[in-house]
Amino acid sequence: DDELQTDGNRSGHFQNGELGSAPTNEEVIRLIAAQLAEIGDQFDREIQARVVNDLVLHFRNESLSNEEIMRHLSRVLGELVRSIPSDMAQERAMLVLAMLLAKKIVNTVPSLLQRVYNTTVNYMNQQFHDYIADMVSPTAL
């Protein structure tokens, strides 16, 4: 149904006599990512450097397990969500904040990239799996 043409474009379909196509998962994901990035930019101005520095110390501490770091990350996210006035769903705010904090930590200490990435992805999978799946489902459009 959604065949790739030899020129690299996807084929269109006739709907009510007009050429068109339904949004693809890739388009939906890009739209969601753009919205989350915009929200992240707003939150970015609100996060204090001490919060990032505290998380950096936890990620640098090799004696802490990923679970301990995720618990600390969860506490920090909870505090940030309460301190940032927002009319959006708490899950969305926490998801955006988790990604934003990961970015800020890696920008502060690039050598932590692998650990921050793995921990953040694991945290998001544990905490927001259903929410993310609902966002990208065709019924969410």
C-alpha positions as a Markdown table, in Angstrom:
| # | Residue | x | y | z |
|---|---|---|---|---|
| 1 | Asp | 0.0 | 0.0 | 0.0 |
| 2 | Asp | 2.8 | 2.4 | 0.8 |
| 3 | Glu | 5.3 | 1.4 | -1.8 |
| 4 | Leu | 8.5 | 3.2 | -2.3 |
| 5 | Gln | 8.8 | 4.4 | -5.9 |
| 6 | Thr | 12.1 | 4.2 | -7.9 |
| 7 | Asp | 12.6 | 7.9 | -7.5 |
| 8 | Gly | 12.6 | 7.6 | -3.7 |
| 9 | Asn | 9.1 | 9.0 | -3.1 |
| 10 | Arg | 6.2 | 7.2 | -1.6 |
| 11 | Ser | 3.3 | 6.4 | -3.9 |
| 12 | Gly | 0.1 | 8.4 | -3.3 |
| 13 | His | -3.4 | 7.1 | -3.1 |
| 14 | Phe | -6.6 | 8.4 | -4.5 |
| 15 | Gln | -9.1 | 9.4 | -1.8 |
| 16 | Asn | -12.4 | 11.0 | -2.8 |
| 17 | Gly | -10.9 | 11.6 | -6.3 |
| 18 | Glu | -7.8 | 13.4 | -5.0 |
| 19 | Leu | -4.3 | 12.2 | -4.7 |
| 20 | Gly | -3.2 | 12.0 | -1.1 |
| 21 | Ser | -1.6 | 9.8 | 1.5 |
| 22 | Ala | -2.1 | 9.3 | 5.2 |
| 23 | Pro | 0.6 | 10.6 | 7.5 |
| 24 | Thr | 3.3 | 8.0 | 8.0 |
| 25 | Asn | 4.7 | 7.0 | 11.3 |
| 26 | Glu | 7.9 | 9.0 | 10.4 |
| 27 | Glu | 5.8 | 12.2 | 9.9 |
| 28 | Val | 3.9 | 11.7 | 13.1 |
| 29 | Ile | 7.1 | 11.1 | 15.0 |
| 30 | Arg | 8.7 | 14.2 | 13.5 |
| 31 | Leu | 5.6 | 16.3 | 14.5 |
| 32 | Ile | 5.7 | 14.9 | 18.0 |
| 33 | Ala | 9.5 | 15.5 | 18.2 |
| 34 | Ala | 9.0 | 19.1 | 17.1 |
| 35 | Gln | 6.4 | 19.7 | 19.7 |
| 36 | Leu | 8.5 | 18.2 | 22.4 |
| 37 | Ala | 11.5 | 20.3 | 21.3 |
| 38 | Glu | 9.4 | 23.4 | 21.6 |
| 39 | Ile | 8.3 | 22.5 | 25.1 |
| 40 | Gly | 11.9 | 21.6 | 26.0 |
| 41 | Asp | 13.1 | 25.1 | 24.9 |
| 42 | Gln | 10.5 | 26.6 | 27.2 |
| 43 | Phe | 11.6 | 24.4 | 30.1 |
| 44 | Asp | 15.3 | 24.9 | 29.4 |
| 45 | Arg | 15.1 | 28.5 | 30.6 |
| 46 | Glu | 13.6 | 27.3 | 33.9 |
| 47 | Ile | 16.2 | 24.7 | 34.9 |
| 48 | Gln | 18.9 | 25.9 | 37.2 |
| 49 | Ala | 22.5 | 24.9 | 36.7 |
| 50 | Arg | 22.6 | 23.4 | 40.2 |
| 51 | Val | 20.1 | 20.8 | 39.2 |
| 52 | Val | 22.2 | 19.7 | 36.3 |
| 53 | Asn | 25.4 | 19.7 | 38.3 |
| 54 | Asp | 23.7 | 17.5 | 41.0 |
| 55 | Leu | 22.8 | 15.0 | 38.3 |
| 56 | Val | 26.3 | 15.1 | 36.8 |
| 57 | Leu | 27.6 | 14.1 | 40.2 |
| 58 | His | 25.3 | 11.2 | 40.4 |
| 59 | Phe | 26.1 | 10.0 | 36.9 |
| 60 | Arg | 29.8 | 10.3 | 37.6 |
| 61 | Asn | 29.6 | 8.3 | 40.8 |
| 62 | Glu | 30.6 | 4.8 | 39.5 |
| 63 | Ser | 29.4 | 3.2 | 42.8 |
| 64 | Leu | 25.8 | 4.1 | 42.1 |
| 65 | Ser | 23.8 | 1.6 | 40.1 |
| 66 | Asn | 21.6 | 2.6 | 37.2 |
| 67 | Glu | 18.6 | 1.9 | 39.3 |
| 68 | Glu | 19.8 | 4.3 | 42.0 |
| 69 | Ile | 20.5 | 7.0 | 39.4 |
| 70 | Met | 17.0 | 6.4 | 37.9 |
| 71 | Arg | 15.4 | 6.9 | 41.3 |
| 72 | His | 17.3 | 10.1 | 41.8 |
| 73 | Leu | 16.4 | 11.2 | 38.2 |
| 74 | Ser | 12.8 | 10.5 | 39.0 |
| 75 | Arg | 12.9 | 12.6 | 42.2 |
| 76 | Val | 14.5 | 15.5 | 40.3 |
| 77 | Leu | 11.9 | 15.3 | 37.5 |
| 78 | Gly | 9.1 | 15.2 | 40.1 |
| 79 | Glu | 10.5 | 18.4 | 41.7 |
| 80 | Leu | 10.9 | 20.1 | 38.4 |
| 81 | Val | 7.4 | 19.3 | 37.2 |
| 82 | Arg | 6.0 | 20.8 | 40.4 |
| 83 | Ser | 8.1 | 23.9 | 40.1 |
| 84 | Ile | 7.4 | 24.6 | 36.4 |
| 85 | Pro | 3.9 | 26.0 | 35.8 |
| 86 | Ser | 2.4 | 24.0 | 33.0 |
| 87 | Asp | -1.0 | 23.2 | 31.7 |
| 88 | Met | 0.2 | 20.1 | 29.9 |
| 89 | Ala | -0.1 | 16.5 | 31.0 |
| 90 | Gln | 2.4 | 15.6 | 33.7 |
| 91 | Glu | 3.7 | 12.6 | 31.7 |
| 92 | Arg | 4.5 | 14.8 | 28.7 |
| 93 | Ala | 6.2 | 17.4 | 30.9 |
| 94 | Met | 8.3 | 14.7 | 32.6 |
| 95 | Leu | 9.2 | 13.1 | 29.3 |
| 96 | Val | 10.4 | 16.4 | 27.9 |
| 97 | Leu | 12.3 | 17.2 | 31.1 |
| 98 | Ala | 14.0 | 13.8 | 31.1 |
| 99 | Met | 15.3 | 14.4 | 27.5 |
| 100 | Leu | 16.3 | 18.0 | 28.3 |
| 101 | Leu | 18.2 | 17.0 | 31.4 |
| 102 | Ala | 20.0 | 14.3 | 29.5 |
| 103 | Lys | 21.0 | 16.8 | 26.9 |
| 104 | Lys | 22.2 | 19.3 | 29.5 |
| 105 | Ile | 24.2 | 16.7 | 31.4 |
| 106 | Val | 25.9 | 15.5 | 28.2 |
| 107 | Asn | 26.6 | 19.1 | 27.2 |
| 108 | Thr | 28.2 | 19.7 | 30.6 |
| 109 | Val | 30.2 | 16.4 | 30.7 |
| 110 | Pro | 30.4 | 14.8 | 27.3 |
| 111 | Ser | 32.2 | 11.8 | 28.6 |
| 112 | Leu | 29.0 | 10.7 | 30.4 |
| 113 | Leu | 27.1 | 10.3 | 27.0 |
| 114 | Gln | 26.8 | 6.5 | 27.1 |
| 115 | Arg | 25.8 | 6.2 | 30.7 |
| 116 | Val | 23.3 | 9.2 | 30.5 |
| 117 | Tyr | 21.8 | 7.9 | 27.3 |
| 118 | Asn | 21.4 | 4.3 | 28.5 |
| 119 | Thr | 19.9 | 5.4 | 31.8 |
| 120 | Thr | 17.6 | 8.0 | 30.3 |
| 121 | Val | 16.3 | 5.5 | 27.7 |
| 122 | Asn | 15.8 | 2.8 | 30.3 |
| 123 | Tyr | 14.0 | 5.3 | 32.5 |
| 124 | Met | 11.7 | 6.5 | 29.7 |
| 125 | Asn | 11.0 | 2.9 | 28.7 |
| 126 | Gln | 10.0 | 2.0 | 32.3 |
| 127 | Gln | 8.1 | 5.2 | 33.1 |
| 128 | Phe | 6.6 | 6.3 | 29.8 |
| 129 | His | 6.3 | 3.3 | 27.6 |
| 130 | Asp | 2.5 | 3.3 | 27.3 |
| 131 | Tyr | 2.4 | 7.1 | 27.0 |
| 132 | Ile | 4.9 | 7.1 | 24.1 |
| 133 | Ala | 3.1 | 4.2 | 22.4 |
| 134 | Asp | -0.2 | 6.2 | 22.7 |
| 135 | Met | 1.4 | 9.3 | 21.2 |
| 136 | Val | 2.6 | 7.5 | 18.1 |
| 137 | Ser | -0.5 | 5.3 | 17.6 |
| 138 | Pro | -2.7 | 6.1 | 14.5 |
| 139 | Thr | -5.6 | 6.8 | 16.8 |
| 140 | Ala | -3.7 | 9.7 | 18.4 |
| 141 | Leu | -3.9 | 11.6 | 15.2 |
